[in-house]
Amino acid sequence: MLKSTTTCWGAIAKFFHWTVALGIIGMLTVGWYMTDLPNSRDKLDIYLLHKSTGLTLLVLIAFRLLWRSLDLTPKLPPLTPQWQRLAARASHAMLYVLMLVMPLSGWAYNSASNTPLRWFGVFRVPALLGPDRELKDFLGDLHEVSAIALAVVLSVHVLAALKHHLIDRDATLKRMLPWGK
């Protein structure tokens, strides 16, 4: 089924969830790895790939948010305590905010650095703002702090899903698995 129901996520929601999740994990890993590389052509190529992939993820995240606004959201298990319901809403909201802040702050940082940006070498991406050294430093810090925050919130999200699966033994995780119902 393509659309979600009150009990299960649909194929489109699952596609966006897992594609964006794997993309974010990859981007966080590469992002931390590339910053410590010595200056070289390889480092530049990794940065260019990181930027293009980040822009691609931004588009996927926008479509994911659009789909989420149009699709049903499965209900939490009936015995879920109120504090867990609030925590789930808050953590999802933080995930969505951080998923937008990460690529936007990277794009804005690149713009403030006055560095041309080409999406996978195919076309030039317009700058979000003009060159600005102070703003560049702020945006670089924002990108880095957002990466750490996203890694933390994502880890909590994964741990919560595992808690539902292994301890509560409910269907919360199963209904988001690509092969689950």
C-alpha positions, 0 to 999 in steps of 0.5 A: 500500500502506498499511503499510510493507514492508522496502523501502518506507514505506507510505502511512500512514507517508508521510502522517504524515511529510510532514504533520508535516514541513510542519507543523513547517517552517510552525510554525518559520517562523511562530514566528520571524516572530511574535516580532518583530511589534509588539503588535497584534490581528494578532499575537495572532491569529497566536499563537492560530493558532500555539498551536492548530496546535502542539496539532494537530501534537502529536496528529499526532506522537503518532499518528505515533509510535504508527503507527511502533511498529506498522509495519515500518521499511524496511531501510537499503541493504545497503552503508550504513556502520555509522556512518551507521546509528548516525547515522540512529538517533540523528538520528531519535531526536532528531527524535522527542524534539524533535517532542514537546518543542516542542509540550509546552514551548509548552503548558506555557509557556502554562499557566505564563503563566496564559493561557487556551488554546482550540483554534481557538476551539472548546474550552478546552484544560486547563492542564498546570500552574499559574501559575509565573513562574520556570517560565514563563521556563524553558519559554519558553527551552526552547521557543526552544532546542528550535526551534533544535535542531529546525531544525538536526536537521531540516536535517541530516535533509534533507541526509542524504536528499539525499546518499543521493539525489544522491551514493549514488544509492540509494532512501533518499529515493525510498521516502519520497516520496509518489509513490515506491515 
